[in-house]
Amino acid sequence: MATKIRLQRHGKKGKPFYYIVVADARAPRDGRFIERLGSYNPNTNPATIDINFDKTFEWVNNGAQPTDTCRAILSYKGVLYKKHLQGGVKKGALTQEQADAKFAEWVDQKEGKITGKKSNLTSAKDEARKAALAAEAKRNEDRAAAIAAKNTPPAEEEAPAAEETTETESAE
């Protein structure tokens, strides 16, 4: 039986949520499946991917073919890289310890990139919030100044008139 690792759509219109499943290639997209491997939520930033790594690795080794999107997800999580390293172990190019060390190093780098992206997103969000608060405070000050200018009585013209009378008296 030809099996595929693919996405099964859930969620409401405009807010998709997917299960990553192993299904018969002939089964409909949201129909019958053999096993649920995890979930994928593209609505968050970065996208949330939860998979059972061991089960997914087992299915990929047994010949289940991932669809294009699932291939990208499995590559992102490292399942396909681990399969690649295990192929090197089988051929004798690597030992199991070397393959495990390479995979652990790759996972550390990947986690560093993900945490870096999350921290950049949160700092950008904080900066945007601070800029919005500063702009709002400036607008409030401008409004208060405009209201104060509107409510103050106009300056009396007596002071310039008094100066003119003193000038005319001195001229006489």
DOZAGU-878959 format. One record per residue: residue in one letter; x, y, z of N, C-alpha, C in turn. Coordinates in Angstrom, 3 decimals, decimal comma, padded with zeros to 6 digits, m for minus. Example, Ala and Ser with C-alpha at 12.3 -4.5 7.8 and 13.67 -1.06 7.14 Angstrom:
residues 2
  resn       n_u       n_v       n_w      ca_u      ca_v      ca_w       c_u       c_v       c_w
     a   013,190  m005,690   007,800   012,300  m004,500   007,800   013,200  m003,300   007,800
     s   012,850  m002,250   007,080   013,670  m001,060   007,140   012,900   000,030   007,870
END
This chain:
residues 172
  resn       n_u       n_v       n_w      ca_u      ca_v      ca_w       c_u       c_v       c_w
     m   000,849  m001,172   000,000   000,000   000,000   000,000   000,899   001,241   000,000
     a   000,618   002,190  m000,901   001,377   003,432  m000,979   000,868   004,389   000,092
     t   001,768   004,832   000,946   001,371   005,739   002,015   002,004   007,102   001,797
     k   001,292   008,115   002,241   001,766   009,490   002,134   001,705   010,145   003,505
     i   002,664   011,006   003,758   002,616   011,871   004,932   002,101   013,200   004,394
     r   000,948   013,632   004,893   000,336   014,842   004,357  m000,422   015,592   005,430
     l  m000,965   016,743   005,022  m001,695   017,601   005,943  m003,193   017,333   005,838
     q  m003,855   017,359   006,964  m005,304   017,210   007,025  m005,838   018,512   007,623
     r  m006,659   019,226   006,840  m007,074   020,579   007,230  m008,184   020,551   008,272
     h  m008,022   021,434   009,261  m009,039   021,681   010,274  m009,095   023,188   010,487
     g  m009,948   023,642   011,364  m010,037   025,065   011,658  m011,100   025,738   010,814
     k  m011,441   026,956   011,203  m012,493   027,658   010,482  m011,931   028,368   009,255
     k  m012,832   028,940   008,481  m012,451   029,596   007,238  m011,507   030,754   007,530
     g  m010,394   030,787   006,838  m009,414   031,836   007,034  m008,448   031,594   008,177
     k  m008,685   030,594   009,004  m007,809   030,263   010,129  m007,488   028,773   010,086
     p  m006,665   028,347   009,134  m006,409   026,913   009,008  m005,552   026,366   010,140
     f  m005,769   025,110   010,438  m004,993   024,352   011,403  m004,882   022,961   010,815
     y  m003,704   022,394   010,781  m003,507   021,128   010,092  m003,005   020,052   011,045
     y  m003,463   018,821   010,792  m002,872   017,644   011,409  m001,930   017,046   010,381
     i  m000,775   016,593   010,845   000,152   015,869   009,974  m000,175   014,398   010,163
     v  m000,593   013,730   009,089  m001,062   012,355   009,186  m000,375   011,486   008,148
     v  m000,395   010,190   008,417   000,012   009,188   007,434  m001,277   008,579   006,911
     a  m001,446   008,616   005,580  m002,684   008,115   004,991  m002,372   007,344   003,728
     d  m003,325   006,507   003,339  m003,240   005,829   002,057  m003,279   006,897   000,967
     a  m002,491   006,735  m000,066  m002,404   007,743  m001,123  m003,735   007,950  m001,824
     r  m004,617   006,935  m001,797  m005,905   007,032  m002,488  m006,991   007,664  m001,628
     a  m006,755   007,837  m000,329  m007,760   008,400   000,571  m007,903   009,904   000,321
     p  m009,114   010,463   000,544  m009,286   011,905   000,361  m008,493   012,709   001,395
     r  m008,311   013,994   001,105  m007,449   014,850   001,936  m007,843   014,838   003,404
     d  m009,119   015,047   003,684  m009,562   015,105   005,075  m010,246   013,813   005,502
     g  m010,009   012,752   004,760  m010,685   011,497   005,046  m009,899   010,588   005,961
     r  m009,980   009,310   005,654  m009,381   008,280   006,478  m007,865   008,381   006,520
     f  m007,297   008,125   007,685  m005,840   008,128   007,809  m005,413   006,970   008,691
     i  m004,134   006,637   008,591  m003,590   005,506   009,340  m003,151   005,943   010,737
     e  m002,380   007,038   010,795  m001,853   007,495   012,073  m001,642   009,007   012,043
     r  m001,923   009,646   013,166  m001,683   011,081   013,299  m000,297   011,278   013,904
     l   000,537   012,068   013,208   001,916   012,270   013,640   002,136   013,579   014,388
     g   001,289   014,562   014,135   001,484   015,840   014,808   000,534   016,883   014,283
     s   000,891   018,156   014,530   000,053   019,267   014,087   000,926   020,401   013,575
     y   000,287   021,262   012,756   000,960   022,411   012,155  m000,007   023,584   012,186
     n   000,405   024,680   012,828  m000,429   025,869   012,922   000,292   027,033   012,251
     p  m000,108   027,398   011,020   000,560   028,491   010,320   000,101   029,874   010,761
     n  m000,871   029,964   011,670  m001,409   031,254   012,091  m000,487   031,994   013,048
     t   000,415   031,290   013,710   001,333   031,932   014,642   002,609   032,340   013,910
     n   003,377   033,225   014,530   004,630   033,630   013,918   005,745   033,431   014,933
     p   006,702   032,546   014,734   006,820   031,582   013,647   005,788   030,470   013,787
     a   005,540   029,765   012,701   004,518   028,718   012,691   004,819   027,666   013,756
     t   003,756   027,170   014,385   003,895   026,176   015,436   003,820   024,788   014,815
     i   004,851   023,991   015,038   004,898   022,632   014,503   005,186   021,682   015,656
     d   004,255   020,763   015,905   004,439   019,739   016,926   004,344   018,388   016,238
     i   005,438   017,627   016,268   005,397   016,294   015,669   006,009   015,283   016,619
     n   005,572   014,053   016,461   006,189   012,941   017,162   007,382   012,523   016,304
     f   008,574   012,963   016,699   009,761   012,802   015,865   010,054   011,333   015,567
     d   009,983   010,481   016,581   010,350   009,077   016,393   009,394   008,363   015,438
     k   008,085   008,581   015,616   007,108   007,943   014,732   007,260   008,441   013,299
     t   007,479   009,731   013,150   007,651   010,295   011,811   008,901   009,729   011,154
     f   009,976   009,642   011,906   011,215   009,082   011,368   011,015   007,632   010,951
     e   010,282   006,884   011,764   009,990   005,483   011,442   009,196   005,378   010,143
     w   008,172   006,234   009,964   007,364   006,183   008,747   008,173   006,578   007,519
     v   009,045   007,573   007,656   009,874   007,990   006,521   010,839   006,873   006,146
     n   011,408   006,192   007,144   012,304   005,066   006,856   011,572   003,899   006,218
     n   010,289   003,726   006,546   009,521   002,627   005,972   008,999   002,947   004,576
     g   009,224   004,162   004,092   008,882   004,458   002,706   007,692   005,370   002,504
     a   007,143   005,956   003,542   006,038   006,895   003,361   006,571   008,148   002,682
     q   005,873   008,597   001,631   006,314   009,748   000,861   005,614   011,012   001,347
     p   006,369   012,017   001,792   005,723   013,261   002,217   005,328   014,118   001,012
     t   004,240   014,865   001,156   003,869   015,824   000,132   004,856   016,986   000,193
     d   004,737   017,932  m000,733   005,704   019,022  m000,792   005,721   019,844   000,500
     t   004,549   020,196   000,994   004,484   020,992   002,217   004,996   020,197   003,408
     c   004,607   018,936   003,478   005,090   018,100   004,587   006,586   017,866   004,486
     r   007,098   017,780   003,283   008,545   017,629   003,109   009,261   018,848   003,689
     a   008,718   020,035   003,435   009,323   021,254   003,980   009,242   021,252   005,503
     i   008,121   020,817   006,054   007,956   020,772   007,505   008,921   019,763   008,126
     l   009,017   018,581   007,522   009,911   017,549   008,058   011,370   017,968   007,928
     s   011,693   018,673   006,867   013,044   019,183   006,714   013,338   020,230   007,777
     y   012,367   021,083   008,060   012,509   022,122   009,077   012,730   021,514   010,452
     k   012,052   020,425   010,742   012,180   019,778   012,046   013,374   018,817   012,119
     g   013,982   018,475   011,000   015,185   017,658   011,010   014,976   016,177   010,760
     v   013,760   015,767   010,451   013,501   014,338   010,210   014,249   013,867   008,969
     l   014,196   014,650   007,905   014,868   014,246   006,663   016,387   014,294   006,805
     y   016,904   015,223   007,602   018,346   015,278   007,830   018,810   014,050   008,607
     k   018,015   013,652   009,589   018,370   012,450   010,352   018,350   011,219   009,444
     k   017,379   011,147   008,527   017,322   010,023   007,584   018,565   010,027   006,691
     h   018,966   011,219   006,276   020,169   011,353   005,462   021,402   010,853   006,215
     l   021,521   011,245   007,479   022,658   010,794   008,286   022,622   009,288   008,513
     q   021,428   008,719   008,717   021,315   007,271   008,906   021,699   006,515   007,631
     g   021,436   007,114   006,468   021,897   006,505   005,212   023,415   006,446   005,157
     g   024,077   007,493   005,658   025,538   007,507   005,720   026,068   006,459   006,678
     v   025,352   006,222   007,773   025,764   005,193   008,732   025,646   003,818   008,089
     k   024,559   003,574   007,368   024,354   002,270   006,713   025,418   001,988   005,665
     k   025,864   003,049   004,977   026,881   002,875   003,936   028,286   002,788   004,513
     g   028,447   003,165   005,776   029,758   003,087   006,408   030,553   004,369   006,329
     a   029,962   005,444   005,829   030,672   006,710   005,735   030,802   007,383   007,097
     l   029,856   007,111   008,001   029,856   007,699   009,340   029,629   006,613   010,368
     t   030,068   006,891   011,580   029,680   006,023   012,683   028,410   006,600   013,304
     q   027,736   005,821   014,112   026,497   006,285   014,746   026,760   007,477   015,657
     e   027,910   007,468   016,342   028,245   008,569   017,237   028,466   009,859   016,459
     q   029,151   009,773   015,314   029,372   010,952   014,488   028,044   011,506   013,966
     a   027,170   010,616   013,536   025,864   011,044   013,028   025,052   011,713   014,127
     d   025,078   011,139   015,318   024,345   011,743   016,438   024,916   013,108   016,803
     a   026,247   013,231   016,772   026,880   014,506   017,091   026,515   015,573   016,053
     k   026,539   015,200   014,769   026,167   016,148   013,715   024,713   016,581   013,862
     f   023,853   015,629   014,174   022,438   015,955   014,320   022,204   016,856   015,528
     a   022,892   016,567   016,636   022,741   017,404   017,836   023,231   018,826   017,565
     e   024,332   018,964   016,841   024,854   020,290   016,494   023,854   021,041   015,609
     w   023,271   020,332   014,646   022,282   020,950   013,758   021,052   021,409   014,546
     v   020,598   020,591   015,486   019,428   020,938   016,306   019,727   022,182   017,144
     d   020,918   022,279   017,702   021,286   023,446   018,500   021,284   024,717   017,651
     q   021,838   024,626   016,448   021,843   025,784   015,553   020,417   026,192   015,200
     k   019,578   025,212   014,907   018,196   025,484   014,519   017,443   026,144   015,671
     e   017,609   025,639   016,879   016,942   026,237   018,039   017,431   027,658   018,277
     g   018,715   027,894   018,030   019,257   029,247   018,176   018,615   030,211   017,187
     k   018,428   029,763   015,951   017,783   030,611   014,946   016,339   030,904   015,331
     i   015,646   029,899   015,824   014,232   030,071   016,182   014,096   031,032   017,356
     t   014,921   030,855   018,385   014,838   031,754   019,535   015,257   033,170   019,148
     g   016,219   033,282   018,235   016,616   034,607   017,745   015,474   035,303   017,029
     k   014,759   034,554   016,219   013,623   035,139   015,499   012,524   035,554   016,474
     k   012,252   034,703   017,455   011,222   035,045   018,439   011,611   036,299   019,222
     s   012,877   036,393   019,621   013,311   037,566   020,388   013,265   038,819   019,520
     n   013,633   038,703   018,246   013,546   039,852   017,346   012,107   040,307   017,170
     l   011,192   039,350   017,056   009,783   039,702   016,909   009,253   040,405   018,155
     t   009,618   039,896   019,330   009,126   040,529   020,556   009,742   041,914   020,747
     s   011,030   042,071   020,421   011,657   043,391   020,561   011,064   044,373   019,551
     a   010,778   043,916   018,340   010,152   044,790   017,343   008,756   045,200   017,794
     k   008,044   044,279   018,411   006,706   044,579   018,921   006,786   045,608   020,045
     d   007,757   045,448   020,947   007,933   046,401   022,038   008,307   047,786   021,508
     e   009,203   047,829   020,516   009,600   049,107   019,926   008,407   049,786   019,261
     a   007,588   049,021   018,572   006,405   049,584   017,921   005,441   050,133   018,967
     r   005,287   049,429   020,072   004,407   049,886   021,145   004,935   051,187   021,758
     k   006,253   051,258   021,998   006,837   052,473   022,564   006,682   053,654   021,605
     a   006,895   053,403   020,312   006,746   054,471   019,325   005,296   054,950   019,261
     a   004,352   054,027   019,340   002,937   054,397   019,316   002,578   055,212   020,554
     l   003,090   054,834   021,721   002,825   055,590   022,946   003,429   056,992   022,882
     a   004,626   057,098   022,330   005,264   058,408   022,203   004,470   059,292   021,238
     a   004,025   058,718   020,136   003,232   059,493   019,169   001,907   059,931   019,792
     e   001,301   059,050   020,555   000,041   059,394   021,215   000,250   060,498   022,245
     a   001,325   060,433   023,001   001,612   061,469   023,987   001,837   062,818   023,302
     k   002,532   062,830   022,172   002,766   064,075   021,437   001,450   064,641   020,920
     r   000,585   063,777   020,375  m000,727   064,236   019,907  m001,543   064,814   021,055
     n  m001,500   064,165   022,210  m002,236   064,668   023,369  m001,716   066,043   023,806
     e  m000,398   066,226   023,795   000,174   067,523   024,138  m000,243   068,589   023,136
     d  m000,211   068,258   021,852  m000,628   069,209   020,819  m002,093   069,592   020,996
     r  m002,921   068,600   021,276  m004,347   068,876   021,492  m004,545   069,778   022,716
     a  m003,821   069,455   023,801  m003,943   070,257   025,018  m003,491   071,692   024,752
     a  m002,429   071,871   023,993  m001,948   073,212   023,663  m002,968   073,952   022,804
     a  m003,579   073,262   021,856  m004,585   073,886   020,999  m005,805   074,290   021,819
     i  m006,232   073,445   022,726  m007,387   073,761   023,581  m007,060   074,929   024,501
     a  m005,848   074,944   025,054  m005,444   076,042   025,931  m005,393   077,351   025,157
     a  m004,894   077,317   023,930  m004,832   078,527   023,111  m006,231   079,009   022,755
     k  m007,128   078,101   022,534  m008,510   078,446   022,178  m009,238   079,046   023,374
     n  m009,006   078,531   024,565  m009,728   078,963   025,756  m009,163   080,223   026,414
     t  m007,948   080,594   026,128  m007,394   081,804   026,729  m007,967   083,014   026,007
     p  m008,279   084,063   026,757  m008,827   085,257   026,088  m007,742   085,915   025,240
     p  m008,154   086,591   024,178  m007,135   087,227   023,331  m006,414   088,337   024,100
     a  m005,189   088,572   023,751  m004,386   089,593   024,431  m004,982   090,964   024,142
     e  m005,060   091,812   025,173  m005,658   093,134   025,010  m004,722   094,041   024,237
     e  m005,292   094,953   023,487  m004,525   095,864   022,645  m004,100   097,119   023,398
     e  m004,334   097,198   024,689  m004,021   098,389   025,461  m002,526   098,633   025,574
     a  m001,742   097,582   025,646  m000,311   097,776   025,803   000,279   098,487   024,598
     p  m000,009   098,098   023,373   000,541   098,862   022,246  m000,046   100,265   022,179
     a  m001,305   100,440   022,558  m001,914   101,771   022,532  m001,235   102,667   023,558
     a  m000,881   102,149   024,695  m000,212   102,932   025,721   001,153   103,373   025,233
     e   001,844   102,527   024,493   003,147   102,886   023,956   002,995   104,018   022,953
     e   001,943   103,963   022,159   001,737   105,008   021,161   001,482   106,356   021,829
     t   000,725   106,358   022,916   000,445   107,628   023,605   001,704   108,197   024,209
     t   002,566   107,365   024,730   003,807   107,870   025,292   004,701   108,422   024,195
     e   004,674   107,808   023,043   005,487   108,296   021,930   004,963   109,626   021,438
     t   003,645   109,788   021,358   003,080   111,051   020,885   003,329   112,173   021,889
     e   003,285   111,848   023,180   003,547   112,861   024,190   005,001   113,313   024,144
     s   005,899   112,402   023,914   007,313   112,757   023,866   007,626   113,541   022,601
     a   006,872   113,292   021,559   007,100   114,022   020,312   006,618   115,449   020,450
     e   005,610   115,715   021,244   005,077   117,067   021,415   005,992   117,838   022,255
END
